[in-house]
């Protein structure tokens, strides 16, 4: 389905990338230093940047956005 969307000019952004705000908020609720709405907003603002990077790389490489997003996620997990 993702390939068909891209072939029709519809750029798909994986749900785990665009919906990351919920996970970010919940993780902040468990922060031992206390909840910070400012920190949540700061981290959520990065979602737009990440999705842009995914779509840009997909267009550049010809890979599907979902595949690019998984590779990016795996790199980030490995670096953590």
Backbone as numpy.savetxt, mean C-alpha at the origin, in Angstrom:
# Nx Ny Nz CAx CAy CAz Cx Cy Cz
-8.49 -11.31 -13.54 -9.33 -10.11 -13.54 -8.45 -8.86 -13.54
-7.39 -8.90 -12.75 -6.51 -7.73 -12.69 -5.92 -7.42 -14.06
-5.47 -8.43 -14.77 -4.89 -8.22 -16.11 -5.93 -7.61 -17.04
-7.16 -8.10 -17.00 -8.22 -7.57 -17.85 -8.51 -6.10 -17.53
-8.51 -5.76 -16.25 -8.71 -4.36 -15.87 -7.62 -3.47 -16.44
-6.37 -3.90 -16.27 -5.24 -3.11 -16.78 -5.32 -3.01 -18.30
-5.67 -4.10 -18.97 -5.80 -4.07 -20.43 -6.86 -3.08 -20.89
-7.85 -2.84 -20.04 -8.91 -1.89 -20.37 -8.61 -0.48 -19.87
-7.41 -0.29 -19.33 -7.01 1.04 -18.87 -7.46 1.37 -17.46
-7.90 0.37 -16.72 -8.31 0.57 -15.32 -7.17 0.08 -14.45
-6.56 1.00 -13.70 -5.43 0.62 -12.86 -5.92 0.16 -11.50
-5.63 -1.09 -11.21 -6.04 -1.75 -9.98 -5.00 -1.49 -8.90
-5.47 -1.12 -7.72 -4.59 -0.98 -6.56 -5.02 -2.03 -5.54
-4.12 -2.90 -5.12 -4.46 -3.98 -4.21 -5.08 -3.46 -2.90
-6.08 -4.20 -2.43 -6.79 -3.76 -1.23 -5.88 -3.64 -0.02
-4.88 -4.50 0.10 -4.01 -4.40 1.28 -3.16 -3.14 1.27
-3.02 -2.52 0.10 -2.30 -1.25 0.03 -3.24 -0.07 0.30
-4.38 -0.05 -0.35 -5.27 1.11 -0.21 -6.04 1.11 1.10
-6.19 -0.05 1.71 -6.92 -0.12 2.98 -6.01 -0.23 4.19
-4.78 0.12 4.05 -3.81 -0.01 5.14 -4.13 0.89 6.32
-4.92 1.91 6.13 -5.24 2.84 7.22 -5.88 2.16 8.42
-6.73 1.18 8.18 -7.36 0.46 9.29 -6.35 -0.27 10.13
-5.41 -0.93 9.49 -4.36 -1.65 10.22 -3.47 -0.67 10.96
-3.15 0.44 10.30 -2.32 1.46 10.95 -3.01 1.97 12.21
-4.30 2.25 12.13 -5.02 2.77 13.28 -5.05 1.75 14.42
-5.34 0.50 14.10 -5.39 -0.53 15.14 -4.02 -0.72 15.78
-2.97 -0.70 14.97 -1.64 -0.88 15.55 -1.30 0.26 16.50
-1.77 1.45 16.19 -1.51 2.60 17.07 -2.29 2.46 18.37
-3.44 1.81 18.32 -4.22 1.59 19.54 -3.47 0.71 20.54
-2.55 -0.10 20.05 -1.76 -0.99 20.90 -0.36 -0.44 21.18
-0.10 0.79 20.78 1.21 1.40 21.01 1.42 1.58 22.51
2.49 1.01 23.07 2.74 1.14 24.52 2.90 2.59 24.98
3.25 3.47 24.05 3.41 4.89 24.40 2.08 5.64 24.36
1.03 4.97 23.94 -0.28 5.61 23.87 -0.66 5.93 22.43
-1.95 6.12 22.24 -2.50 6.40 20.92 -2.21 7.84 20.51
-1.83 8.01 19.25 -1.58 9.35 18.71 -2.30 9.48 17.37
-3.35 10.29 17.35 -4.08 10.53 16.10 -3.18 11.21 15.07
-2.27 12.05 15.54 -1.34 12.71 14.62 -0.44 11.68 13.93
0.03 10.71 14.69 0.88 9.67 14.11 0.08 8.85 13.08
-1.16 8.53 13.41 -2.00 7.78 12.47 -2.17 8.56 11.17
-2.46 9.85 11.27 -2.61 10.68 10.07 -1.31 10.73 9.26
-0.19 10.85 9.96 1.11 10.89 9.28 1.37 9.59 8.52
1.14 8.48 9.16 1.36 7.19 8.51 0.37 6.94 7.39
-0.88 7.32 7.60 -1.90 7.12 6.55 -1.62 8.00 5.33
-1.02 9.14 5.54 -0.67 10.01 4.41 0.32 9.32 3.47
1.08 8.39 3.99 2.05 7.67 3.17 1.40 6.65 2.23
0.16 6.28 2.52 -0.53 5.30 1.69 -0.60 5.80 0.25
-0.93 7.06 0.09 -1.02 7.65 -1.25 0.32 7.54 -1.98
1.39 7.80 -1.28 2.73 7.71 -1.88 3.03 6.27 -2.29
2.73 5.33 -1.40 2.99 3.92 -1.69 2.19 3.43 -2.88
0.91 3.78 -2.92 0.07 3.36 -4.06 0.59 3.98 -5.35
1.03 5.22 -5.29 1.64 5.85 -6.46 2.88 5.12 -6.93
3.72 4.71 -5.97 4.92 3.96 -6.32 4.56 2.62 -6.98
3.54 1.97 -6.44 3.10 0.68 -7.01 2.63 0.87 -8.44
1.79 1.86 -8.67 1.25 2.08 -10.02 2.34 2.54 -10.99
3.24 3.40 -10.53 4.33 3.86 -11.39 5.23 2.70 -11.80
5.58 1.85 -10.84 6.44 0.70 -11.15 5.72 -0.28 -12.08
4.44 -0.45 -11.87 3.66 -1.34 -12.73 3.67 -0.83 -14.17
3.46 0.45 -14.33 3.47 1.03 -15.68 4.85 0.93 -16.31
5.89 1.16 -15.51 7.26 1.12 -16.01 7.68 -0.29 -16.41
7.36 -1.26 -15.52 7.86 -2.63 -15.71 6.93 -3.52 -16.52
5.66 -3.15 -16.60 4.68 -4.01 -17.26 4.12 -5.10 -16.36
4.60 -5.15 -15.12 4.06 -6.11 -14.16 2.70 -5.63 -13.67
1.88 -6.55 -13.23 0.59 -6.18 -12.66 0.80 -5.45 -11.33
-0.06 -4.47 -11.02 0.08 -3.74 -9.77 0.07 -4.67 -8.54
-0.74 -5.70 -8.57 -0.78 -6.62 -7.44 0.56 -7.31 -7.21
1.21 -7.70 -8.30 2.52 -8.35 -8.20 3.57 -7.37 -7.67
3.51 -6.14 -8.16 4.44 -5.10 -7.69 4.22 -4.85 -6.19
2.96 -4.77 -5.78 2.64 -4.51 -4.38 3.14 -5.63 -3.47
2.99 -6.87 -3.91 3.47 -7.99 -3.10 4.99 -7.94 -2.97
5.69 -7.66 -4.05 7.16 -7.55 -3.99 7.58 -6.43 -3.04
6.90 -5.29 -3.13 7.22 -4.18 -2.23 6.97 -4.56 -0.78
5.84 -5.21 -0.52 5.52 -5.64 0.84 6.57 -6.62 1.36
6.97 -7.55 0.54 7.97 -8.54 0.97 9.31 -7.86 1.27
9.70 -6.89 0.44 10.95 -6.14 0.70 10.86 -5.42 2.04
9.72 -4.80 2.31 9.56 -4.06 3.57 9.58 -4.99 4.77
8.98 -6.16 4.63 8.98 -7.13 5.73 10.41 -7.62 5.96
11.13 -7.92 4.89 12.52 -8.37 5.03 13.40 -7.32 5.69
13.13 -6.05 5.43 13.93 -4.96 6.00 13.58 -4.67 7.46
12.40 -5.09 7.88 11.94 -4.79 9.25 12.66 -5.62 10.29
